[in-house]
Every structure is written in C-alpha cells, then in structure tokens.
Amino acid sequence: MVKAILLILLSAIFIQAYAQQAKLTTNLNFTGNIGKLPIEMKLSLNKYNDSIFGEYYYIKNGYDNKLYLEGTLRNGEMLLKESIYNAKSKKIETTGYFKLAYLAQKSLRGSWGKKTSVAENTLTVKLLCRENLLAFNPFGFDFIMSKKKPDADYMTENSVGYFTLLSLKINVNKNARWVLYDFDIHDLVKDEVELEDVNFDGYLDIKLPIFYPDRIKRDYGYVYFVYDVKRKSFINNKTLDDLGVVFFDAVKKQIYKYDADGSGNEEKMFYRWQSGRLLLEKAERVYENDPYVHYEEFKIENGRSVKVRSYKKKG
C-alpha cells in the first residue's frame, strides 16, 4: 500500500515538472570588410535548426541603411542571402549572397557575390567576432530547462502552452557547469534561451524570454543574467529585467529602449554602462499632435545620470 502511494506521488511530481533542452539562439557581432569596404554585421544563430537571421551595414552608409540576411550554418559553412526593402516597388529584393567559412567560431572568411554560384565578380569577406567565444562557446553547452505547468491560481485560458521555470542548467558533457534558480512564478516561458553580450565586455550573457499572454501590449520581456568574470558565474540584473525588451549596439556600446502607445506618443531611451551600472544617457520623445521632437541629454558622472540639457526640434 505504501509503495503504491509513493508511486502515485512520484508520478504526480513527474507530470507537474520535467526537464527539456532549450532551443538556443546566439546573437553575435562581427566587424571587418567586404572587399575594401568596412562593415558591421550582427547574426542570430539558431542551434536547434541551423538557421541564421541577421543584418549588416556599410560604415560609410551608416547604421540606418541596413541590409538583411538569412541562411544556414552547416558543417562550419555559412550560406547567407542578402535582401533589402525597395520602397519604390514595395517589394523585398535579393541583392547578394555570402559564402563563408566559420573558422574556430571566432571569424568568418569567404566571399560575397550577386549570384548564388559566388564564382565570378566576387569580393573577399573577412570578419572577426567581437565576442570572446573561446571563453564561453555556446555550441559546447546544453541548456536544460526544468519546467512545470503554472499553478492553478495563475493559470488562464491564454497561458495554455506556457510554463513556469524552476531552474536552468547549463551543461557540458551532461554535467552541470551552472544552475540558475529563483525564477518568478508569474514569469511564463516556452523552450527558448538567447545569448548576447549585453554589457559589451566580450562575454556572452543569458537572455531568457518571458511571456505575459494576458496583456494587450508588452506581452513579452526578458530575464537577464550577466556573466561576472571575477566570480565566474551568471548574475541576475534587475535593471535590465525592468527595462524588458531592449536593443544592444556593440559598436557604440549603447543600449536602446523603445516605447509607443499606438496614439502617436513615442519614446526612445539611450543607456550606457559605467562601473557595472546601467545609466541613462539620452531621451527622445514624440507626442501626439506635437510637431516637435523633445530631447533630454545626461552626463554620466560618479555613478549617476545628471541632466545637462533639454531642447526640442521640429521633427
């Protein structure tokens, strides 16, 4: 009788919680040249299906003139198709192809051409990864999520298909190198983990997508764990958690956050790291029925953001 009850309890625990390997996406930045022209490239490498998405821009043309990339990485060879949106024809046009060797997972070498054959009229491509993958190579690790269905008190119709995260194990050769705990029971997850250098120190950090399916807007965000070189561990960063969805510019070493309410009120905030703290550097705001863009500029000193200037310009 006791044995039967124990088996029932164990079965219930197994049904409620289980471990699953996460789908890993690694965001990497590359700098270098196509022919003689310097470029900056950002790629998202999906380990679970070998797909790649990304973008790049020529330095002379500026950040806002980006070209978009998609392709695959198999057996160390990267094949990418380049495209751009043509505003006149209102169509996405293919403008070129990359054929690249991923060398020691720290550089890309190959060619760019206008045709898939990449044989004639090609340009040499040489790119170096900005991140230190020798220190933390995501392809050598497995990310294991221990999950369970949300508690009944937090279960809604929209939360079906989501889970509460109990722990995240980062394994090498099936042995846990790091284990992350203490996740909020209100944070719902799927089976996704992202890596990106969020503080521009050369080491990849962890971005864990979390979802709020009952919200009309801002229905997802991230929990961030920043790698601490001295402690050799990942530390949760509450400041980034509160910001939610932000964008990282590895060239300018700047972080951007966008907000819009759908009624013409928009905000763009610029942040920069100083001594391990993320501080506001600039703000741009646009208001409904207001022809001006409103700016605030801050000076970062002694671990604080101090406003030094406010002004507006016609948009």
C-alpha positions in Angstrom: 0.0 0.0 0.0 2.8 2.4 1.0 4.7 1.6 -2.2 1.6 2.2 -4.3 1.1 5.7 -2.7 4.7 6.5 -3.2 4.5 5.6 -6.9 1.4 7.8 -7.3 3.2 10.8 -5.7 6.2 10.3 -7.9 4.0 10.1 -10.9 2.3 13.3 -10.0 5.6 15.1 -9.5 6.8 13.9 -12.9 3.7 15.1 -14.6 3.9 18.6 -13.0 7.6 19.1 -13.6 10.0 17.9 -16.2 13.3 18.8 -17.9 13.7 19.8 -21.5 16.6 21.0 -23.6 16.0 24.6 -24.7 16.1 26.0 -28.2 19.3 28.1 -28.2 19.8 31.3 -30.2 23.1 33.1 -30.0 23.5 36.7 -31.1 26.9 37.6 -32.4 28.6 40.7 -33.8 31.2 40.7 -36.5 33.4 43.5 -37.7 35.5 43.6 -40.9 35.4 44.2 -44.6 33.7 43.2 -47.8 36.4 43.9 -50.3 37.9 47.2 -49.1 34.7 48.5 -47.5 34.4 48.2 -43.7 31.1 46.8 -42.4 29.4 45.8 -39.1 27.3 42.6 -39.0 25.0 41.1 -36.4 23.9 37.4 -36.7 21.4 35.3 -34.7 22.5 31.6 -34.9 19.8 29.1 -34.0 21.5 25.9 -32.8 18.3 23.9 -32.9 17.7 24.1 -36.7 21.0 25.6 -38.0 19.1 28.7 -39.3 20.6 32.2 -39.3 19.0 35.6 -39.4 20.8 38.9 -39.2 21.7 42.3 -40.7 24.7 44.4 -41.6 25.6 47.8 -42.8 28.5 49.6 -44.5 30.2 52.1 -42.2 30.1 54.7 -44.9 26.3 54.4 -45.3 25.5 54.4 -41.6 23.6 52.2 -39.2 20.1 53.1 -40.6 21.0 51.7 -44.0 20.9 48.0 -43.1 20.7 45.0 -45.3 19.1 41.9 -44.0 20.4 38.3 -44.0 19.0 34.8 -43.7 20.6 31.4 -44.3 22.1 28.4 -42.7 25.2 27.1 -40.9 26.1 23.5 -41.5 29.4 21.8 -41.0 31.2 25.0 -40.5 29.9 26.6 -43.7 27.7 29.6 -43.6 25.4 30.4 -46.6 23.6 33.8 -46.4 21.2 35.5 -48.7 21.1 39.3 -48.6 18.0 41.4 -49.2 16.6 44.9 -48.9 13.2 46.5 -49.0 12.6 48.6 -52.1 10.4 51.5 -51.1 9.5 52.3 -54.8 8.4 48.8 -55.8 7.2 48.0 -52.3 9.0 44.6 -52.6 11.8 42.8 -50.8 14.7 42.4 -53.3 17.6 39.9 -53.1 20.8 41.9 -53.6 23.6 39.3 -52.9 24.9 36.1 -51.4 27.6 35.3 -48.8 29.6 32.0 -48.7 31.6 32.0 -45.5 33.7 29.6 -43.5 33.2 29.8 -39.7 36.8 29.5 -38.5 37.3 28.3 -34.9 34.0 30.0 -34.2 35.7 33.4 -34.0 36.0 34.6 -37.5 34.2 34.5 -40.9 36.2 34.1 -44.2 34.8 33.8 -47.7 33.2 35.8 -50.5 30.2 37.9 -51.4 28.7 38.0 -54.9 25.5 38.9 -56.6 24.8 35.3 -57.7 24.4 32.0 -55.7 27.3 30.5 -57.5 29.7 33.0 -55.9 32.3 32.3 -58.5 32.8 35.3 -60.7 32.8 39.0 -59.8 33.1 38.3 -56.1 34.5 40.3 -53.2 36.6 38.8 -50.4 35.0 38.9 -47.0 37.0 38.9 -43.7 35.1 39.3 -40.4 36.2 39.0 -36.8 33.7 38.1 -34.0 33.5 40.8 -31.3 32.6 38.3 -28.6 35.2 36.0 -26.9 33.8 32.6 -27.8 37.0 30.9 -26.6 35.9 31.9 -23.1 32.3 30.7 -23.5 31.4 28.8 -26.6 27.7 28.2 -26.7 28.0 25.3 -29.1 29.7 23.3 -26.4 26.9 23.6 -23.9 23.4 22.3 -23.4 20.7 24.5 -21.8 18.3 22.3 -19.8 15.1 23.9 -18.5 13.2 22.3 -15.6 9.6 23.5 -16.0 6.1 22.8 -14.8 2.6 24.0 -15.7 1.6 27.3 -14.0 -0.1 26.9 -10.6 -3.9 26.8 -10.8 -4.1 30.3 -9.2 -2.1 31.8 -12.1 -3.5 29.6 -14.9 -5.6 31.4 -17.5 -7.0 30.5 -20.9 -4.2 32.4 -22.6 -1.5 30.8 -20.6 -2.0 27.3 -22.1 1.2 26.2 -23.8 3.4 28.2 -21.4 5.3 27.0 -18.3 6.8 28.2 -15.0 10.6 27.8 -14.9 12.0 26.0 -11.9 15.7 26.0 -12.9 18.0 26.4 -15.9 21.0 24.1 -16.0 23.9 24.9 -18.3 25.6 21.5 -19.0 28.8 20.4 -20.6 29.2 16.7 -21.3 25.9 16.2 -19.3 27.4 17.7 -16.2 26.0 21.0 -14.8 28.5 23.8 -15.0 26.0 26.4 -13.8 22.5 26.2 -12.4 20.2 29.2 -12.2 17.2 29.3 -9.8 14.7 31.6 -8.1 12.5 32.5 -11.1 9.3 34.4 -10.6 6.2 32.2 -10.7 4.4 34.9 -12.7 7.0 34.7 -15.5 5.9 32.2 -18.1 8.4 30.7 -20.5 8.4 28.4 -23.5 11.6 26.4 -24.5 13.8 29.3 -25.6 17.1 30.7 -24.4 19.1 33.5 -26.0 22.7 34.5 -25.6 24.1 38.0 -26.2 26.9 40.2 -24.8 24.6 42.7 -23.0 27.3 44.7 -21.2 29.9 44.7 -24.1 32.7 43.0 -22.1 33.3 40.3 -24.7 31.5 37.6 -22.8 28.1 36.2 -23.7 25.3 36.7 -21.2 21.9 35.0 -20.9 18.6 36.5 -22.1 15.6 34.3 -21.1 12.4 35.3 -22.9 9.4 35.5 -20.7 5.8 36.0 -21.7 2.7 37.7 -20.4 -0.1 36.3 -22.6 -2.9 38.1 -20.8 -1.5 41.6 -21.6 -2.7 43.5 -24.6 0.7 45.3 -25.1 4.2 44.4 -24.0 3.3 40.8 -23.9 6.9 39.6 -23.5 10.1 40.6 -21.9 13.4 39.1 -20.7 15.1 38.0 -17.6 18.8 38.8 -17.9 21.8 37.0 -16.3 25.1 38.8 -16.8 28.3 36.9 -16.7 30.6 38.0 -13.9 34.2 37.4 -14.9 35.6 37.5 -11.3 33.0 35.2 -9.8 32.8 33.1 -13.0 29.0 32.9 -12.6 25.9 34.4 -14.1 24.2 37.1 -12.0 20.6 38.3 -12.5 20.5 42.0 -13.5 17.3 43.6 -12.1 17.8 46.9 -14.0 17.7 45.1 -17.4 14.8 43.0 -16.2 12.8 46.1 -15.5 13.6 47.6 -18.9 12.4 44.4 -20.6 12.9 44.4 -24.4 16.0 46.4 -25.3 18.4 46.5 -28.2 22.2 46.3 -27.9 24.6 48.2 -30.1 28.0 46.5 -29.8 29.7 49.2 -31.9 28.6 52.2 -29.9 28.4 50.1 -26.7 25.0 51.6 -26.1 21.6 50.2 -25.2 18.3 51.4 -26.7 14.7 51.0 -25.4 11.6 52.0 -27.5 8.1 52.7 -26.2 5.0 53.6 -28.1 1.3 53.7 -27.1 -0.1 53.5 -30.6 -1.6 57.0 -30.4 1.4 58.9 -31.6 3.3 59.1 -28.3 6.7 57.6 -28.7 9.9 57.4 -26.6 13.4 56.3 -27.3 15.9 55.9 -24.4 19.7 55.5 -24.6 21.7 53.9 -21.9 25.3 53.2 -21.2 27.3 51.1 -18.7 29.6 52.6 -16.2 31.3 50.6 -13.4 28.7 47.8 -13.7 25.7 50.2 -13.6 23.4 51.0 -16.5 22.7 54.7 -16.7 20.5 56.9 -18.8 22.4 59.0 -21.4 19.7 60.5 -23.7 16.0 60.5 -24.2 13.9 61.4 -27.3 10.1 61.8 -27.1 7.4 62.5 -29.6 3.9 63.4 -28.5 0.5 63.3 -30.3 -0.3 66.5 -32.2 3.1 68.0 -31.3 5.3 68.8 -34.3 8.5 68.8 -32.1 10.8 66.1 -31.0 11.7 66.6 -27.4 15.3 65.8 -26.2 17.0 65.3 -22.9 20.7 64.8 -22.5 22.5 63.5 -19.4 26.1 63.5 -18.2 27.2 60.3 -16.5 29.4 61.0 -13.5 30.1 59.4 -10.2 27.6 56.6 -10.9 24.7 58.9 -11.7 22.9 60.4 -14.7 22.8 64.1 -14.4 20.6 66.1 -16.8 22.6 68.8 -18.6 20.3 69.8 -21.4 16.7 69.8 -22.6 15.6 71.1 -26.0 13.2 70.4 -28.9 13.4 70.4 -32.7 10.8 70.1 -35.4 10.5 66.5 -36.5 
